Amino acid sequence: MPCERHPSAGPVGRWATLWAVLGCLALGLPAVAQAEDKAVPVEALLPGDAKVYVRFDGLDAHRTAFSQTAFGQLATGDLKPLLDFTNDEVIDALGPGALSELLLEGVRPEQLLELQQGTDAFFRLLARVKDRGFAATFELINPLKPRLQLTLVFPNVKDDADRSTIVDTFRLLAALNEAEVETVELQGRKVLQFKIEGVLAALWSEGQHMVATLGTEKPDHALAVMNGERPNLAQSELLKLGQQPVPYASCLRGFIHTQGIMEIINEAFPPAQLVFPALGLHELESIAFQAGFDGPFQRMTTWMTMPGQRRGLLKLLTTAQPISFDELPALPPQPTLVYATRLEWKQLYDDAIAATKSILQVALPFGAPDVDQALKDINRTLGFDLRNDLLDSLGEQLVMYDAADQGPFMFGTALAIEVRDEARLRTVLEKLTTLANAEMGDRFERKDIEYRGAPITIWSLRSAANETFFRPTYTIHRGWLVFSLLPQSVQGFVYRNGDQPARRWQPPQVLQRLLGEGKGDRLVAVSVTDARPAIEQLLSSLPLIIDLERQISGRGQVTFDSTLLPPVQAINDLMEPAVSATFDDGRTVRTEWQSIVPFPVVTTGFNTQLLLLLGLTSGF
């Protein structure tokens, strides 16, 4: 019988639990009677018309390559005590800790025993996925009804104990959602299944593998693929998207068939045929990816196939002219973030206006507002023309950067944009400042200073009687508009780009190595993120942060032992900047990522310190 739950459990809570557990299974890497026993390729069990496909080999198949990575060495060395502690805390929170709360809520002991068995199986399954992998597909059959289907394959199930791990986890999902598991005979297979609110979950053995499905379709929908009545993924040309040759040991691969998704949406919702072209997305055929290990590094490659004319959102991903390091301004010598690209501002503006008109036409077919008149009103209020005065005065090159000495966390991040017409841009900025002053009154104060011969404008904003911490600052200096929330970042730009020589950033060797994989394609973007300053700050201050959080939350004594934290040097001696480079060959935009950490922290604006703070303090 289904497990009795606390009265507060409802449909939302049950759905959240189901999807959360399935998400953990599908992303568990660093993420029944049996049918005829024969070697069946995993992809032969998956639908050939799937719109999303992910395959993870598991670490067992790449154990040597993983052990040679810097993260692999840390995970079995100086970071191991901290990782073990975090793992134990998570297991306790989701296992014995959660069951203790259920016992206090009145759940019967025999039901708790079943939940304990399922919880133990769940953690064994996570370990299995990490070591031996999985394959998954997602089908979008009809987005309006809706009709959706997720298929998971757990490869190479060895024995009854291995099979019980998967079955017991399946039964746990049913119990947590107050559903009854039934066994049915389907096409010579014994299938376990349960249903919640119109969605059916099923599990069965297929050769040496086990297959789980979740969605609106019955198991017969997936069995038709395995019986040869529907095409399977092994026969599909789409599979080649995620199997392109890469210069590293690949353990994760997959694709998103964007063209197929848009075709289904267009058929179900015809107005989308106007929206996708307006956004420029109709030219995006597919997205493919691979990830793996390359010496000390984690690697990832993404391919975005877009052979047609790039407009709208796709125009943000590439540009006609390549970026050149020689044309960039002098950046801080030890930045925590550098992101450089080019943007065609007027083209993006024109595409945005066209997209707005098309979307309004779909959303309000009988009363769409006059976009052109609205733009005229905005320009009249501003006192200048957005396109012809502001955007036309800007060049294409854009750089975002940050450094530990520019401000705490990401507050010192600066944005530098190439300037084509300094005089016209100064006029525009003066009008914007005047308008802000008129709108904000006493809450706004402007201050003009001069630093090393460069005029700098600082805006001070007040909240009630106090001046805010942020002081938006900008300057136009030697062909660049520079903006930051703190004056020091802008002054630093002027200092480095002055008449006197100053230390400046040089592309690191790890980035130069990645650029060598360009194959002659046009370089359209690069990013560098260095976590080492953040690691120094956080590991040294983490005990204090945890203690302050304990006092503020009132949780009392914390079991975390600060001696679990490794020496900063033990971590940073193995660290290198995370880098990415994006290339365009005219048909495909390819991005190469390289990082020490498992998931590349290569961002375009979020300081690594904040990410590490959230990650390291979770669970303590």
C-alpha positions as CSV (number, residue, x, y, z in Angstrom):
1,M,0.0,0.0,0.0
2,P,1.2,3.6,-0.5
3,C,3.1,5.2,2.3
4,E,1.2,7.5,4.6
5,R,2.7,11.0,4.4
6,H,2.4,14.2,6.4
7,P,-0.8,16.1,5.7
8,S,1.0,19.0,4.1
9,A,2.3,16.8,1.2
10,G,0.5,17.8,-1.9
11,P,0.7,17.5,-5.7
12,V,3.4,20.2,-6.0
13,G,5.5,18.5,-3.3
14,R,5.1,15.1,-4.8
15,W,6.1,16.4,-8.3
16,A,9.1,18.2,-6.8
17,T,10.3,15.1,-5.1
18,L,9.9,12.9,-8.2
19,W,11.8,15.3,-10.6
20,A,14.5,16.1,-8.0
21,V,15.3,12.4,-7.5
22,L,15.3,11.7,-11.3
23,G,17.5,14.8,-11.8
24,C,20.0,13.4,-9.3
25,L,20.1,10.1,-11.2
26,A,20.5,11.7,-14.6
27,L,23.2,14.1,-13.4
28,G,25.0,11.9,-10.9
29,L,28.6,12.4,-12.4
30,P,31.4,14.4,-10.8
31,A,27.3,13.7,-12.7
32,V,12.0,-7.6,-12.5
33,A,12.3,-10.5,-14.9
34,Q,14.9,-10.0,-17.6
35,A,14.2,-10.2,-21.3
36,E,16.4,-12.3,-23.7
37,D,20.0,-11.9,-22.6
38,K,22.0,-10.6,-25.5
39,A,24.4,-7.8,-26.2
40,V,22.2,-4.8,-27.1
41,P,23.8,-1.4,-27.9
42,V,22.5,1.2,-25.5
43,E,21.5,3.6,-28.3
44,A,19.5,0.8,-29.9
45,L,17.1,1.1,-27.0
46,L,16.5,4.9,-27.4
47,P,14.1,6.5,-29.8
48,G,15.6,7.8,-33.1
49,D,13.4,10.9,-33.1
50,A,14.6,12.0,-29.6
51,K,15.1,15.8,-29.4
52,V,17.6,15.6,-26.5
53,Y,20.2,12.9,-25.9
54,V,22.8,12.5,-23.1
55,R,25.3,9.7,-22.7
56,F,27.8,9.4,-19.8
57,D,30.2,6.5,-19.9
58,G,30.9,6.5,-16.2
59,L,34.3,7.0,-14.5
60,D,35.2,3.3,-14.5
61,A,35.8,3.5,-18.3
62,H,38.1,6.5,-17.8
63,R,39.5,5.9,-14.4
64,T,43.2,6.3,-15.5
65,A,42.4,9.6,-17.4
66,F,40.4,11.0,-14.4
67,S,43.1,10.1,-11.9
68,Q,45.6,12.2,-13.9
69,T,43.5,15.3,-13.7
70,A,44.3,17.9,-11.0
71,F,40.8,17.5,-9.6
72,G,41.2,13.7,-9.5
73,Q,44.3,14.2,-7.5
74,L,42.6,16.6,-5.1
75,A,39.6,14.4,-4.7
76,T,41.8,11.5,-3.5
77,G,44.2,13.8,-1.6
78,D,43.9,17.0,0.2
79,L,40.2,17.6,-0.6
80,K,39.2,14.1,0.3
81,P,38.3,14.7,4.0
82,L,36.2,17.7,3.1
83,L,34.4,15.9,0.3
84,D,33.8,12.9,2.5
85,F,32.3,15.1,5.2
86,T,30.1,16.9,2.7
87,N,29.0,13.5,1.3
88,D,28.1,12.2,4.8
89,E,26.1,15.3,5.6
90,V,24.1,15.0,2.4
91,I,23.4,11.3,3.0
92,D,22.3,12.0,6.6
93,A,20.1,14.9,5.5
94,L,18.4,12.8,2.8
95,G,18.5,9.5,4.6
96,P,18.5,9.0,8.4
97,G,17.9,12.7,9.1
98,A,14.8,12.8,6.9
99,L,13.5,9.5,8.2
100,S,13.9,10.7,11.8
101,E,11.6,13.6,11.0
102,L,9.0,11.2,9.4
103,L,9.1,9.1,12.6
104,L,8.3,12.1,14.7
105,E,5.4,12.9,12.3
106,G,3.9,9.5,13.0
107,V,4.9,7.4,10.1
108,R,4.7,3.7,11.0
109,P,8.1,1.9,11.7
110,E,7.4,-0.7,9.0
111,Q,7.0,2.0,6.4
112,L,10.2,3.7,7.6
113,L,11.9,0.4,7.1
114,E,10.8,0.4,3.4
115,L,11.9,4.0,3.0
116,Q,15.3,3.2,4.6
117,Q,15.8,0.4,2.1
118,G,14.9,2.6,-0.8
119,T,17.0,5.4,0.4
120,D,20.1,3.1,0.7
121,A,19.4,1.9,-2.8
122,F,19.1,5.5,-4.1
123,F,22.7,6.3,-2.8
124,R,24.0,3.1,-4.3
125,L,22.4,4.0,-7.6
126,L,24.0,7.4,-7.6
127,A,27.4,5.7,-7.1
128,R,26.5,3.3,-9.9
129,V,25.7,6.2,-12.3
130,K,29.0,7.9,-11.4
131,D,31.0,4.8,-12.0
132,R,29.1,3.1,-14.8
133,G,27.2,5.9,-16.5
134,F,23.7,6.2,-18.0
135,A,22.0,7.2,-21.3
136,A,18.9,9.4,-21.5
137,T,16.7,10.9,-24.2
138,F,13.8,13.3,-24.1
139,E,11.0,13.3,-26.6
140,L,8.7,16.3,-27.3
141,I,5.7,14.7,-29.0
142,N,3.2,17.5,-28.5
143,P,3.9,20.6,-26.4
144,L,0.3,21.7,-26.0
145,K,-1.5,18.6,-24.8
146,P,1.2,17.9,-23.5
147,R,2.9,14.7,-24.6
148,L,6.5,14.3,-23.3
149,Q,8.7,11.3,-22.6
150,L,12.0,10.7,-20.8
151,T,13.8,7.5,-21.3
152,L,16.7,6.4,-19.1
153,V,19.0,3.4,-19.7
154,F,21.2,1.9,-17.0
155,P,23.8,-0.1,-18.9
156,N,25.3,-3.5,-18.1
157,V,23.3,-4.6,-15.0
158,K,25.6,-7.3,-13.6
159,D,23.5,-9.4,-11.2
160,D,20.4,-9.5,-9.0
161,A,22.0,-7.2,-6.4
162,D,22.7,-4.6,-9.1
163,R,19.2,-5.0,-10.4
164,S,17.7,-4.6,-6.9
165,T,19.5,-1.3,-6.5
166,I,17.5,0.1,-9.4
167,V,14.2,-1.5,-8.6
168,D,14.3,-0.4,-4.9
169,T,15.0,3.2,-6.0
170,F,12.0,3.0,-8.3
171,R,9.8,1.8,-5.5
172,L,11.1,4.6,-3.3
173,L,10.0,7.1,-6.0
174,A,6.5,5.5,-5.9
175,A,6.4,5.6,-2.1
176,L,7.4,9.2,-1.9
177,N,4.7,10.1,-4.3
178,E,2.1,7.9,-2.6
179,A,1.7,5.7,-5.6
180,E,1.1,2.0,-5.9
181,V,3.6,-0.1,-7.9
182,E,2.1,-2.8,-10.1
183,T,3.7,-5.5,-12.2
184,V,2.3,-6.1,-15.7
185,E,3.3,-8.4,-18.6
186,L,4.0,-6.5,-21.8
187,Q,5.4,-8.1,-24.9
188,G,7.3,-10.8,-23.0
189,R,8.6,-8.5,-20.3
190,K,7.7,-8.0,-16.7
191,V,7.2,-4.2,-16.3
192,L,7.0,-2.3,-13.0
193,Q,4.9,0.8,-13.2
194,F,3.1,3.5,-11.2
195,K,1.1,6.5,-12.2
196,I,0.7,9.9,-10.7
197,E,-1.5,12.7,-12.0
198,G,-1.5,11.4,-15.6
199,V,2.2,10.7,-15.8
200,L,3.4,7.1,-16.0
201,A,6.7,5.7,-14.7
202,A,7.9,2.3,-15.8
203,L,10.9,0.1,-15.3
204,W,12.0,-3.2,-17.0
205,S,15.0,-5.2,-18.1
206,E,16.2,-5.2,-21.7
207,G,19.0,-7.6,-22.4
208,Q,21.9,-6.7,-20.0
209,H,20.4,-3.2,-19.5
210,M,17.6,-1.8,-17.5
211,V,15.2,0.8,-19.0
212,A,13.1,3.4,-17.1
213,T,10.6,5.7,-18.7
214,L,8.7,8.7,-17.3
215,G,6.1,10.7,-19.2
216,T,2.7,10.7,-20.8
217,E,3.3,7.6,-23.0
218,K,2.7,4.0,-22.0
219,P,5.7,1.6,-22.0
220,D,4.5,0.3,-25.4
221,H,5.8,3.6,-26.9
222,A,9.4,2.8,-25.8
223,L,9.0,-1.0,-26.5
224,A,8.1,-0.2,-30.1
225,V,11.7,1.1,-30.5
226,M,13.2,-2.0,-29.0
227,N,11.1,-4.3,-31.2
228,G,12.1,-2.5,-34.4
229,E,8.7,-0.9,-35.0
230,R,10.1,2.6,-34.5
231,P,13.6,3.8,-35.5
232,N,16.2,3.8,-32.8
233,L,19.0,6.3,-32.1
234,A,21.7,4.0,-33.3
235,Q,20.3,4.3,-36.8
236,S,19.9,8.1,-36.6
237,E,22.2,10.6,-38.2
238,L,21.7,12.8,-35.2
239,L,23.9,10.5,-33.1
240,K,26.9,11.7,-35.1
241,L,26.4,15.2,-33.7
242,G,27.7,14.2,-30.3
243,Q,30.4,11.8,-31.7
244,Q,32.7,14.2,-33.5
245,P,36.5,13.7,-32.9
246,V,38.0,15.6,-30.0
247,P,41.6,15.9,-28.8
248,Y,40.8,14.4,-25.4
249,A,39.3,11.4,-23.7
250,S,35.6,11.9,-24.0
251,C,33.3,10.5,-21.3
252,L,30.1,12.7,-21.8
253,R,28.4,13.5,-25.1
254,G,25.0,14.4,-26.4
255,F,22.9,16.8,-28.5
256,I,19.8,19.0,-28.6
257,H,18.0,18.8,-31.9
258,T,16.7,22.4,-31.9
259,Q,15.4,22.3,-35.4
260,G,13.2,19.3,-34.6
261,I,11.9,21.0,-31.4
262,M,11.0,24.2,-33.3
263,E,9.2,22.1,-36.1
264,I,7.0,20.4,-33.5
265,I,6.2,23.7,-31.7
266,N,5.4,25.4,-35.1
267,E,3.0,22.6,-36.0
268,A,1.3,22.7,-32.6
269,F,1.3,26.5,-32.3
270,P,1.4,28.1,-35.8
271,P,2.1,31.7,-34.5
272,A,5.5,30.4,-33.4
273,Q,6.4,30.3,-37.1
274,L,6.7,34.1,-36.8
275,V,8.4,34.2,-33.4
276,F,11.3,31.9,-34.1
277,P,12.5,33.8,-37.3
278,A,12.0,37.1,-35.5
279,L,14.4,36.0,-32.8
280,G,16.7,34.5,-35.4
281,L,16.4,31.0,-33.8
282,H,15.1,29.3,-36.9
283,E,18.6,29.1,-38.3
284,L,19.9,27.1,-35.3
285,E,19.8,23.5,-36.4
286,S,21.3,21.7,-33.4
287,I,23.6,21.9,-30.3
288,A,26.0,19.1,-29.6
289,F,28.5,18.7,-26.8
290,Q,31.3,16.4,-25.5
291,A,33.3,16.5,-22.2
292,G,36.2,14.6,-20.8
293,F,39.7,14.6,-19.5
294,D,42.9,16.0,-21.0
295,G,46.0,15.6,-18.7
296,P,45.3,17.8,-15.6
297,F,42.3,19.5,-17.2
298,Q,38.6,18.9,-17.6
299,R,37.5,19.6,-21.2
300,M,34.3,20.4,-22.9
301,T,33.4,21.2,-26.5
302,T,30.1,22.6,-27.8
303,W,29.0,22.9,-31.4
304,M,26.1,25.1,-32.5
305,T,25.2,24.4,-36.1
306,M,23.8,27.5,-37.8
307,P,24.6,27.5,-41.5
308,G,22.3,30.3,-42.5
309,Q,22.4,34.0,-41.9
310,R,22.9,34.9,-38.2
311,R,20.4,37.4,-36.9
312,G,18.7,38.2,-33.6
313,L,19.8,36.1,-30.7
314,L,22.3,34.1,-32.8
315,K,24.1,37.4,-33.7
316,L,25.1,37.5,-30.0
317,L,27.2,34.4,-30.6
318,T,29.4,35.5,-33.4
319,T,30.6,38.4,-35.4
320,A,32.0,39.1,-38.9
321,Q,35.4,40.2,-37.6
322,P,37.7,38.2,-35.3
323,I,38.9,39.6,-32.0
324,S,42.5,40.4,-31.6
325,F,44.5,40.6,-28.4
326,D,46.6,43.4,-29.8
327,E,43.6,45.6,-30.1
328,L,42.4,45.1,-26.5
329,P,43.1,47.7,-23.8
330,A,45.6,47.1,-21.0
331,L,43.8,44.9,-18.4
332,P,44.7,44.2,-14.8
333,P,47.9,42.0,-14.6
334,Q,46.1,39.3,-12.4
335,P,42.5,39.4,-13.4
336,T,39.9,37.0,-11.9
337,L,37.8,37.4,-15.0
338,V,38.4,38.4,-18.6
339,Y,35.7,38.1,-21.3
340,A,36.3,39.6,-24.8
341,T,34.1,39.5,-27.9
342,R,32.7,41.8,-30.6
343,L,29.1,43.0,-31.0
344,E,27.5,44.7,-34.0
345,W,25.3,47.1,-31.9
346,K,23.2,48.6,-34.7
347,Q,22.4,45.3,-36.2
348,L,21.4,43.9,-32.8
349,Y,19.2,46.9,-32.3
350,D,17.5,46.5,-35.6
351,D,16.9,42.8,-35.0
352,A,15.5,43.6,-31.5
353,I,13.0,46.1,-32.9
354,A,11.9,43.6,-35.7
355,A,11.5,40.8,-33.1
356,T,9.5,43.1,-30.8
357,K,7.1,43.9,-33.7
358,S,6.7,40.3,-34.7
359,I,6.1,39.1,-31.1
360,L,3.5,41.9,-30.4
361,Q,1.8,41.0,-33.7
362,V,1.4,37.4,-32.4
363,A,0.5,38.4,-28.8
364,L,-1.8,41.3,-29.7
365,P,-3.1,40.6,-33.3
366,F,-5.9,43.2,-33.0
367,G,-4.3,45.9,-31.0
368,A,-0.5,45.8,-31.1
369,P,1.1,49.1,-30.1
370,D,3.0,51.3,-32.5
371,V,6.6,50.4,-31.9
372,D,8.0,53.0,-34.2
373,Q,6.0,55.8,-32.4
374,A,7.1,54.5,-29.0
375,L,10.7,54.7,-30.1
376,K,10.2,58.3,-31.3
377,D,8.7,59.1,-27.9
378,I,11.7,57.5,-26.1
379,N,14.2,59.4,-28.2
380,R,12.4,62.6,-27.6
381,T,12.5,62.1,-23.9
382,L,16.1,61.2,-23.9
383,G,17.1,64.1,-26.1
384,F,19.1,61.9,-28.5
385,D,18.5,59.0,-30.9
386,L,19.3,55.6,-29.4
387,R,20.5,54.1,-32.7
388,N,22.1,56.9,-34.6
389,D,23.6,58.8,-31.7
390,L,24.4,56.2,-29.0
391,L,25.0,52.9,-30.8
392,D,26.5,54.5,-33.9
393,S,29.2,56.1,-31.7
394,L,30.3,52.7,-30.3
395,G,32.8,50.3,-31.9
396,E,32.3,46.5,-31.9
397,Q,34.9,45.4,-29.3
398,L,33.7,44.7,-25.8
399,V,35.7,43.5,-22.8
400,M,34.4,42.6,-19.3
401,Y,37.0,42.1,-16.6
402,D,37.5,41.9,-12.8
403,A,40.4,41.6,-10.4
404,A,40.6,40.9,-6.7
405,D,42.1,44.4,-6.0
406,Q,39.2,46.2,-7.8
407,G,36.5,45.5,-5.2
408,P,35.0,42.7,-3.1
409,F,33.3,39.8,-4.8
410,M,32.1,40.9,-8.3
411,F,31.4,44.6,-7.4
412,G,34.7,45.7,-9.1
413,T,33.8,44.3,-12.4
414,A,34.4,46.7,-15.3
415,L,32.9,46.9,-18.8
416,A,35.0,48.5,-21.6
417,I,33.5,49.2,-25.0
418,E,35.3,50.5,-28.0
419,V,34.4,54.0,-29.0
420,R,34.2,55.3,-32.6
421,D,33.1,58.9,-32.0
422,E,34.1,60.2,-28.6
423,A,32.6,63.7,-29.0
424,R,29.1,62.3,-29.9
425,L,29.3,59.8,-27.1
426,R,30.2,62.4,-24.5
427,T,27.2,64.5,-25.6
428,V,24.9,61.4,-25.2
429,L,26.3,60.7,-21.7
430,E,25.9,64.3,-20.6
431,K,22.2,64.2,-21.6
432,L,21.7,60.9,-19.8
433,T,23.3,62.4,-16.6
434,T,21.1,65.5,-16.9
435,L,18.0,63.3,-17.3
436,A,19.0,61.1,-14.3
437,N,19.5,64.2,-12.1
438,A,16.1,65.6,-13.1
439,E,14.4,62.3,-12.3
440,M,16.1,61.5,-9.0
441,G,16.5,64.9,-7.6
442,D,18.3,64.9,-4.2
443,R,18.9,61.2,-4.4
444,F,21.4,61.8,-7.2
445,E,24.7,63.6,-7.1
446,R,27.3,64.0,-9.8
447,K,31.0,64.4,-9.2
448,D,33.6,65.1,-11.9
449,I,37.2,64.4,-11.1
450,E,40.4,64.2,-13.1
451,Y,42.8,61.3,-12.8
452,R,46.1,61.4,-14.7
453,G,44.6,63.8,-17.2
454,A,41.5,61.7,-17.8
455,P,38.0,63.1,-16.9
456,I,36.0,60.7,-14.7
457,T,32.4,61.1,-13.8
458,I,31.0,59.5,-10.6
459,W,27.4,59.2,-9.8
460,S,26.5,58.9,-6.1
461,L,23.1,57.5,-5.2
462,R,21.4,58.0,-1.9
463,S,18.9,55.9,-0.1
464,A,17.1,58.0,2.5
465,A,19.9,59.9,4.3
466,N,22.7,57.5,3.5
467,E,24.9,57.2,0.5
468,T,24.9,53.7,-1.1
469,F,28.0,51.6,-1.3
470,F,27.9,51.6,-5.1
471,R,29.2,54.7,-7.0
472,P,28.6,54.1,-10.7
473,T,31.6,55.6,-12.5
474,Y,32.6,56.0,-16.2
475,T,35.2,57.6,-18.4
476,I,36.0,57.8,-22.1
477,H,39.7,57.3,-22.4
478,R,41.8,56.6,-25.5
479,G,39.1,55.1,-27.5
480,W,37.3,53.2,-24.8
481,L,34.2,53.8,-22.7
482,V,34.8,52.2,-19.3
483,F,32.0,51.7,-16.7
484,S,32.1,50.1,-13.2
485,L,30.1,50.3,-10.0
486,L,33.2,51.5,-8.1
487,P,35.6,54.3,-9.1
488,Q,38.8,52.3,-8.4
489,S,38.1,50.0,-11.4
490,V,37.9,53.0,-13.8
491,Q,40.9,54.7,-12.3
492,G,42.8,51.5,-12.7
493,F,42.0,51.4,-16.4
494,V,43.3,55.0,-16.8
495,Y,46.5,54.1,-15.0
496,R,47.3,51.1,-17.1
497,N,46.3,52.8,-20.4
498,G,48.4,56.0,-19.8
499,D,51.6,57.3,-21.1
500,Q,53.7,55.5,-18.4
501,P,54.3,51.8,-18.9
502,A,52.4,49.6,-16.4
503,R,52.0,45.9,-15.8
504,R,49.2,44.5,-17.8
505,W,47.5,41.2,-18.5
506,Q,49.0,38.7,-20.9
507,P,46.9,35.8,-22.2
508,P,48.0,32.7,-20.0
509,Q,49.6,29.7,-21.5
510,V,46.5,27.6,-21.0
511,L,44.6,30.0,-23.2
512,Q,47.3,30.1,-25.9
513,R,47.2,26.3,-25.9
514,L,43.4,26.3,-26.5
515,L,43.7,28.9,-29.3
516,G,46.0,26.5,-31.1
517,E,42.9,24.3,-31.6
518,G,41.2,27.0,-33.7
519,K,42.0,25.2,-37.0
520,G,42.1,28.5,-38.8
521,D,38.5,29.4,-37.9
522,R,37.5,32.9,-36.9
523,L,38.0,33.6,-33.2
524,V,34.9,35.4,-31.9
525,A,35.1,35.2,-28.1
526,V,37.5,34.3,-25.3
527,S,37.1,34.0,-21.5
528,V,39.4,33.5,-18.6
529,T,38.4,32.9,-15.0
530,D,40.9,32.5,-12.3
531,A,39.6,31.1,-9.0
532,R,42.9,31.2,-7.1
533,P,42.3,34.6,-5.3
534,A,38.8,33.5,-4.4
535,I,40.1,30.2,-3.0
536,E,42.7,32.1,-0.9
537,Q,40.0,34.4,0.6
538,L,37.3,31.8,1.2
539,L,39.4,29.0,2.7
540,S,41.0,31.4,5.1
541,S,37.6,33.0,6.1
542,L,35.3,30.0,5.8
543,P,35.4,29.0,9.5
544,L,34.3,32.6,10.4
545,I,31.6,32.6,7.8
546,I,30.2,29.3,9.1
547,D,30.2,30.5,12.7
548,L,28.5,33.7,11.7
549,E,25.9,31.8,9.7
550,R,25.3,29.5,12.7
551,Q,24.8,32.5,15.1
552,I,22.4,34.3,12.6
553,S,20.4,31.2,11.9
554,G,20.3,30.1,15.5
555,R,21.1,26.5,14.5
556,G,23.3,26.0,17.5
557,Q,26.5,23.8,17.5
558,V,27.8,22.9,14.0
559,T,29.5,19.6,13.5
560,F,31.9,21.0,10.9
561,D,35.6,20.7,11.9
562,S,37.7,23.5,10.4
563,T,40.7,21.1,10.3
564,L,39.0,19.4,7.3
565,L,39.9,22.5,5.2
566,P,43.1,21.8,3.2
567,P,45.9,24.3,3.1
568,V,45.3,27.0,0.4
569,Q,48.6,26.2,-1.3
570,A,47.7,22.6,-1.6
571,I,44.7,23.6,-3.8
572,N,46.2,26.5,-5.6
573,D,49.4,24.7,-6.6
574,L,47.2,22.5,-8.8
575,M,44.9,25.3,-10.1
576,E,45.1,27.0,-13.4
577,P,42.7,29.6,-14.9
578,A,39.6,28.2,-16.5
579,V,39.5,29.3,-20.2
580,S,37.3,29.1,-23.2
581,A,37.6,30.1,-26.9
582,T,34.8,30.3,-29.4
583,F,35.4,29.9,-33.1
584,D,33.2,30.3,-36.2
585,D,33.8,28.5,-39.5
586,G,30.8,30.0,-41.2
587,R,28.6,27.0,-40.5
588,T,29.2,26.0,-36.9
589,V,30.1,28.0,-33.8
590,R,32.4,25.9,-31.7
591,T,33.4,26.6,-28.1
592,E,36.3,24.9,-26.4
593,W,36.4,24.9,-22.6
594,Q,39.2,23.9,-20.3
595,S,39.2,23.9,-16.5
596,I,40.6,22.3,-13.5
597,V,37.2,21.9,-11.7
598,P,34.7,19.4,-13.1
599,F,32.3,22.0,-14.3
600,P,34.1,24.9,-16.1
601,V,33.6,28.1,-14.2
602,V,34.0,30.2,-17.3
603,T,31.4,33.0,-17.0
604,T,30.7,36.4,-18.5
605,G,30.1,38.3,-15.4
606,F,29.7,36.3,-12.2
607,N,32.8,36.4,-10.0
608,T,34.1,33.0,-9.0
609,Q,34.2,34.0,-5.4
610,L,30.4,34.1,-5.1
611,L,30.1,30.7,-6.8
612,L,32.7,29.2,-4.5
613,L,31.1,30.8,-1.4
614,L,27.7,29.2,-2.2
615,G,29.3,25.8,-3.0
616,L,31.6,25.5,-0.1
617,T,29.2,26.6,2.6
618,S,26.3,24.5,1.4
619,G,25.5,21.7,3.8
620,F,27.6,23.1,6.7
